[in-house]
């Protein structure tokens, strides 16, 4: 059974940095894409950043220039370096892995890690 396990969340002051890490276990394949999403209570989960197996990245406008996503395909891990954090970055951050199927995709999710940015 494939599991994604996040680590690195916590409490930080505005302007500070955090690094989130996500490791996949139980997988016999490499994810086609990996990424990070976040969610605050009462709102939909939103994309933060994604990275393909080839290294192409995509960022939400709100984090461009502040966050950097990276992955290690051999280890099936994905990291998110978050700099210049703002209170509005406070959310539960979820790791995501995507396996492409012939007729669609299969998404795997971590359990989430809390990031709190104080003003």
Secondary structure, DSSP 8 states (H G I E B T S, - for coil): --EEEEE--EEEETT--EEEEEEEES-SS--SEEEEEEE-TTS--EEEEEEETT--EEE-TTTTTTEEEEEETTTTEEEEEE-S--GGG-EEEEEEEEEEETTEEEEEEB--EEEEEE-
